[in-house]
Amino acid sequence: MEKMCVYIAPRFFEHELKKELGYLGIPIHTQYGRFFYCEQKNAQPVWAQNTWYNPKILEISSIGDACKKLKAIQRNWHSCPIDFFRRVKLIEEKLPPIHFKSHEYGTACPASNLGAWTLLSPTSLLYSTQTTSAFPHGEVNFMENKEEPPSRAYLKLWEIFTLCDYYPNAGDNAIDLGACPGGWTWVMAKHQAKVLAIDKAEIMPEIQNMPTVTYESKSGFSLRPQDYPRIDWLLSDMACYPPRLYELTNKWLEKGSVENFIFTIKLQGEDTKEHIDLFRNIKNSTLLHLSCNKHELTWIYGKIQKNFQKKLDNKMANN
């Protein structure tokens, strides 16, 4: 029998995950909305915001029997109902309660293992203790700062730093390409990194005036990597076509002076496979969809990516 897994698509991006599974050659056994029960292959879809590995089926005789069997496996569970919603709710009410509070930035991801389950039929329960995210459905719900940042784009950096458990240090050198209005610059400056904010459009004055921020009015594509011998963080949330960003990426990678890359890949139109593969195929990098991303993906490379992979490997090994 083929090994199976479950992929959970980001909200509103079921179509993107379904297309990707098709071109990766991953057969879909069952789909219900965001839920894809599939054969497990070596490829990891970038549009899967959470993955359940090695799911197992429990045959249950009642609601009480379902709760007893789940609690015998572990304490913490979240459901992903695809049908039989009332029955799922009744099982949930009898499991140990978990209060999913908004996450405070700078604190560690929940340490306890979070399993996931659903009902395939009234007497058949599918569950997994090996999920890639510590958050239900892979969604990080932050306690937001609604006063200082100029836009909600800052949440992308908050999320990737949190998931990787890897943060900027005071005194780090950072370049924020396409920085306007300044949300990513604000995050880095809050960590006391020295930030060079690059954009033809001015970033917000209050961010320009932060002690570690320098603003230059120019295009992010105009910088020459050879002019910057050492950069701890190269950041880009620029709105540009992926092939153009890929060319820029290669220039900086060839120079070898950047410790960490965090780039947002803004996808255009329906046919995105070619553009996704440009970044997916860069060795020793990770491409993923953050819960605060829209029709875009986040690409990471360097020490932050290594920490992310190590964290994920440890999580899977300990489950």
C-alpha positions in Angstrom: 0.0 0.0 0.0 1.2 3.5 -0.9 2.3 5.7 2.0 -0.2 8.6 2.4 -0.1 12.2 3.7 -2.4 15.1 4.1 -1.7 18.6 2.6 -3.6 21.6 4.0 -3.8 24.5 1.5 -3.7 28.1 2.6 -7.1 29.8 2.8 -8.4 30.6 -0.7 -5.5 28.8 -2.4 -6.9 25.3 -2.8 -6.7 25.8 -6.6 -3.0 26.5 -6.5 -2.2 23.5 -4.4 -4.3 21.2 -6.6 -2.5 22.4 -9.7 0.9 21.9 -8.0 0.1 18.4 -6.9 -0.8 17.6 -10.5 2.5 18.8 -12.0 4.4 17.2 -9.1 2.8 13.9 -10.0 1.2 13.4 -6.5 -2.1 11.5 -6.8 -5.1 12.9 -4.8 -7.1 10.3 -3.0 -9.6 12.7 -1.5 -10.1 16.5 -1.6 -12.5 18.5 0.5 -11.8 22.3 0.3 -8.3 22.9 1.7 -7.9 19.2 2.7 -6.0 17.0 0.3 -5.5 13.3 1.2 -2.7 12.1 -1.1 0.0 9.6 -1.8 3.2 10.6 -0.2 6.0 11.4 -2.6 9.5 12.9 -2.2 8.4 16.3 -3.5 7.1 18.8 -0.9 4.4 21.2 -2.3 5.1 24.8 -1.6 1.4 25.5 -1.5 0.9 23.1 1.5 0.8 25.3 4.5 0.7 22.3 6.8 1.4 18.6 6.1 0.3 15.6 8.0 2.8 12.7 7.6 2.0 9.1 8.1 -1.7 9.5 8.8 -3.5 6.5 10.3 -7.1 5.4 10.4 -8.9 4.6 13.6 -12.1 2.7 13.5 -14.4 4.2 16.2 -17.7 2.9 17.6 -18.9 6.1 19.2 -17.9 9.7 20.1 -16.6 8.5 23.5 -14.6 5.7 21.8 -13.0 8.3 19.4 -12.0 10.5 22.4 -10.6 7.6 24.4 -8.5 6.4 21.5 -7.1 9.9 20.6 -6.3 10.7 24.3 -4.4 7.3 24.5 -2.1 8.5 21.7 -1.4 12.0 23.0 -3.0 15.0 24.6 -3.1 17.9 22.1 -5.2 17.7 19.0 -6.9 20.0 16.5 -9.6 19.0 14.0 -9.9 19.7 10.3 -13.5 18.8 9.6 -14.3 17.9 6.0 -17.7 16.3 6.7 -19.8 15.1 9.7 -19.4 18.5 11.3 -21.7 17.9 14.2 -20.0 14.7 15.1 -16.6 16.3 14.9 -17.8 19.1 17.2 -19.0 16.5 19.8 -15.7 14.7 19.7 -13.8 18.1 20.1 -15.8 19.0 23.2 -14.7 15.8 25.0 -11.0 16.1 24.2 -8.7 18.0 26.5 -9.2 21.7 25.8 -6.5 23.8 24.0 -6.8 27.6 24.1 -5.3 28.8 20.9 -4.3 32.3 21.9 -2.8 34.9 19.6 1.0 34.4 19.4 3.2 37.0 21.0 6.1 37.9 18.6 9.5 37.0 20.0 8.2 34.0 22.0 8.9 30.4 20.9 6.5 28.3 18.9 4.4 26.0 21.1 6.6 23.1 22.2 3.9 20.5 22.8 3.2 18.3 19.8 0.0 19.2 18.0 -1.7 16.4 16.3 -4.5 16.7 13.6 -7.5 14.6 12.8 -10.7 14.5 10.8 -13.6 12.1 10.2 -13.7 10.2 6.9 -17.0 8.6 7.9 -19.0 8.4 11.1 -16.9 5.4 12.2 -13.6 6.1 10.5 -11.2 8.7 12.0 -8.0 9.8 10.2 -5.3 11.3 12.4 -1.6 12.2 12.3 0.9 13.0 15.1 3.5 14.2 12.6 2.4 17.6 11.4 4.8 20.2 10.1 3.3 23.1 12.0 2.9 23.8 15.7 -0.1 26.0 14.7 -3.6 24.7 13.6 -3.6 24.5 9.8 -0.2 26.2 9.7 -1.8 29.6 10.5 0.2 31.9 12.9 -2.2 34.3 14.5 -0.1 37.1 16.0 -0.9 39.7 18.6 -0.6 42.5 16.1 1.1 45.9 16.5 -1.6 48.2 15.1 0.2 51.5 16.0 3.7 51.6 14.7 4.1 49.6 11.4 2.9 51.4 8.2 1.2 48.3 6.8 0.6 44.6 7.7 3.6 43.5 5.5 5.7 43.4 8.7 3.8 40.2 9.7 5.7 38.3 6.9 9.0 38.9 8.7 7.5 38.2 12.1 6.2 34.9 10.8 9.3 33.7 9.1 11.5 34.6 12.0 9.1 32.8 14.4 8.9 29.6 12.2 12.6 29.5 11.8 13.3 30.5 15.5 16.1 32.7 14.0 16.1 36.4 14.6 18.3 39.4 13.6 20.9 40.5 16.1 21.6 44.0 17.3 24.2 45.5 14.9 23.5 43.2 12.0 23.8 44.8 8.5 20.6 44.6 6.5 19.4 45.9 3.1 15.7 46.2 2.5 15.1 46.3 -1.2 11.9 48.1 -2.2 11.3 49.2 1.3 8.4 51.6 1.0 6.3 52.2 3.1 8.8 50.7 5.6 7.3 47.7 7.4 10.2 45.4 6.9 12.7 48.1 7.8 10.7 48.8 10.9 11.0 45.1 12.0 14.7 45.1 11.4 15.2 48.4 13.2 13.2 47.1 16.2 15.9 44.3 16.4 18.5 47.1 16.3 19.9 46.0 13.0 21.6 48.6 10.8 19.2 48.9 7.9 19.8 50.4 4.5 16.2 51.0 3.1 16.2 51.2 -0.7 13.2 52.5 -2.7 12.5 55.3 -5.2 9.4 56.1 -3.1 10.1 57.4 0.4 9.5 55.3 3.4 7.5 56.8 6.3 9.3 59.7 8.0 8.9 58.1 11.5 10.7 55.0 10.2 13.4 57.0 8.4 14.1 58.7 11.7 14.7 55.4 13.6 18.3 55.4 14.9 19.6 52.5 12.9 17.9 53.3 9.6 19.4 54.9 6.5 17.2 55.6 3.5 18.4 56.0 -0.1 16.1 56.9 -3.0 17.0 54.5 -5.7 15.8 51.2 -7.3 16.5 48.0 -5.5 17.8 46.7 -8.9 20.5 49.4 -9.1 22.7 48.1 -6.3 25.9 46.4 -7.1 26.7 43.4 -4.9 30.4 44.1 -5.1 29.8 47.4 -3.3 28.7 45.6 -0.2 31.4 43.2 1.2 29.3 41.8 4.0 25.5 41.7 4.5 23.8 39.8 7.2 20.3 40.2 5.8 19.1 40.9 2.2 15.4 41.4 2.2 13.0 42.0 -0.7 9.2 42.5 -0.6 9.4 44.3 -4.0 6.5 44.1 -6.4 8.3 42.7 -9.5 8.1 39.8 -12.0 9.7 36.6 -10.6 12.3 36.2 -13.4 13.6 39.7 -12.8 13.9 38.9 -9.1 15.6 35.6 -9.9 18.3 37.4 -11.9 18.9 39.7 -9.0 19.0 36.8 -6.6 21.7 35.1 -8.7 23.9 38.2 -8.7 23.9 38.3 -4.9 24.4 34.6 -4.6 27.4 34.6 -6.9 29.0 37.4 -4.8 28.6 35.2 -1.7 28.5 38.2 0.7 25.0 37.7 2.1 24.4 35.5 5.2 20.6 35.4 4.9 18.0 36.0 2.2 14.3 36.6 2.7 12.5 37.4 -0.6 8.8 37.5 -1.4 8.0 36.0 -4.8 5.0 37.9 -6.2 3.3 35.5 -8.5 1.5 36.7 -11.7 -1.5 35.1 -13.4 -2.6 31.5 -13.4 0.5 29.7 -14.9 3.1 30.1 -12.1 4.9 26.7 -12.3 7.9 28.0 -14.2 8.4 31.0 -11.9 8.0 28.8 -8.7 10.5 26.3 -10.0 13.1 29.1 -10.6 13.4 29.5 -6.8 12.4 25.9 -5.8 15.4 24.6 -7.6 18.0 26.8 -5.9 20.0 24.4 -3.8 19.9 24.7 0.0 16.9 27.0 0.0 13.3 26.8 1.1 10.2 28.2 -0.6 7.0 28.3 1.4 3.6 30.0 1.8 3.3 32.0 5.0 -0.2 32.3 6.5 0.0 36.1 6.0 1.1 35.7 2.3 -1.4 36.4 -0.5 -0.7 35.1 -4.0 3.0 35.1 -3.2 5.6 32.8 -1.7 8.5 33.4 0.7 12.0 32.2 -0.3 14.7 31.9 2.3 18.4 31.0 2.0 21.4 31.0 4.3 21.7 30.4 8.1 18.0 31.1 8.6 17.1 28.3 6.1 19.4 25.9 7.8 17.9 26.6 11.1 14.4 26.1 9.6 15.3 22.8 8.1 17.1 21.6 11.3 14.0 22.5 13.4 11.7 20.7 11.0 13.9 17.6 10.9 14.1 17.5 14.7 10.3 17.8 15.0 9.7 14.9 12.6 12.3 12.8 14.3 10.8 13.3 17.7 7.2 12.5 16.7 
